Amino acid sequence: MAFDRRLEELRTQLAAAMPADDPRHATIAKALVSYAELRNAALDDLVALIDELSVGATGTQARWLERADRARAELDRHFGDCAKDLLMPAPLQMFWFMVVEHERAFFKGLGGARTPQYVEDLLRYQGVLARMIADLQTNWNDLLSANGSLVTEQAGQVQQLDRLLQDLIRDLEAQHRAIVSEYADRLQDWMKEKAEQIRNAVRAKIDDKATDIGEGILKLAVAAIKEKLPGNADKVFDDLAPYVQIYVGKLAAFSGGYRALASEYQRLMSIEKGGVLTMFKSTRTQVAEYEKNNNLTTAQITHDEAKRFLNEWAYGAVGAQRDDAAEFNTRVFAAIDRHWRTMREMADQFASRFAGVFTAPLTNDTLETLTAKYMFRQAIDNVEWRGAAARVDDEIDALAESVPGLVDKASYPLESMSIDWPKELREAASLSNVEFVTFAREQLKSQIDGALHELAELRRQLDPARIEAEFNREELDRLLNGN
């Protein structure tokens, strides 16, 4: 038998209370063996009750008490039936009485132990932790999926920005060359034609071979020059205006494209901050609350309390009951310790999976996983490496400086048309040319100023500090770190 020390003790006590050759000795000895079987069955049942417990078990304390009470009822009935027709001398009566009382106290104390409830509580912690691990893993997977989608979309905005700037840099140079070339060619062609018209008009007034002319002829020649200049110059500049307007439109499209990308990036960031990352922080708060009420220290206390009740019960037993109680506790404690080991293993699993994520300070890996800060830093550095702002600065300078050169180049036919004229007429033509060049510069500057204004607006948007501010990840860091 598993719990046989008490039976051996009772046999020894029986021998002291009654000679072995007394016919009643055999009857009582047999009764003690029968009781030992009842007693062992009850103790085995109670061990099994704890050993077979699993997460979600309830009502164990009541079943424990019911089994202990049933053992007491069985021993009362057993000893009562054995003694009812047996005439016992005083020493035997005292022995019998003490056996019954001590055994009743043994099961009463065992039934009152709160061990089953504490084991249930330990398993409840285990069950809560198991659900927490499963729920957090699902939560983390969902968070990663949702956040990953947002990060991918945000990265897409930065990639589009990079492509936009590459297109801008390429188009700036191409458009600039096209405008300068078209203006130079169209103005020069017009001025060649105008110079020829002026030469013909002047030729009609004076002799080609004249080296000295009178004041009257000079006035007629100058009038002919002024009649042709500026002539239909307004129409020429009106015809050229669409080239600048197309250029301005493209610059405006680049500005609009940048604003759209920055706006969409900020919208996606708002979704991430207000949805995914807020849910992440809320989950961390819930986990912190869980750990406060269901931590391993609390479970350790529960484990220790489950054992304490049985230790106190064993200490209150008498004689060899203590040996059987020790054997009983060894078996029950093995089950409790098994549940406890499972709890600790799950706690370790919980910590290894979620430390630095949902528990403890956030690790750099977790922050990078959620914010992709390093990845975006590289992407923005790549965008800034394109040097779009500097290229726009260069374009502003080049376009502003192109006006005098364009007019000077285009006006060369006017300068050269009077090279073989008399001195007085050359001087008069030169004055008219200066007036026309001034007029042409004003017209050209008026058109170019529109492009310069749009370039300045584009430069303001492409300022590196602005790009840093509008495509940053620092606010995600601050949100996650609680700053």
Secondary structure by P-SEA (a helix, b strand, c coil): ccccaaaaaaaaaaaaaccccccaaaaaaaaaaaaaaaaaaaaaaaaaaaaaccccccaaaaaaaaaaaaaaaaaaaaaaaacccccccaaaaaaaaaaaaaaaaaaaaaaacaaaaaaaaaaaaaaaaaaaaaaaaaaaaaaaaaaaaaaaaaaaaaaaaaaaaaaaaaaaaaaaaaaaaaaaaaaaaaaaaaaaaaaaaaaaacccccccccaaaaaaaaaaaaaacccaaaaaaaaaaaaaaaaaaaaaaaaaaaaaaaaaaaaaaaaaaacaaaaaaaaaaaaaaaaacccaaaaaaaaaaaaaaaaaaaaacccaaaaaaaaaaaaaaaaaaaaaaaaaaaaaaaaaaccccccccccaaaaaaacaaaaaaaaaaaaaacaaaaaaaaaaaaaaaaaaaaaaaaacccccccccccaaaaaaaaaaaaaaaaaaaaaaaaaaaaaaaaaaaaaaaacaaaaaaaacaaaaaaaaacc
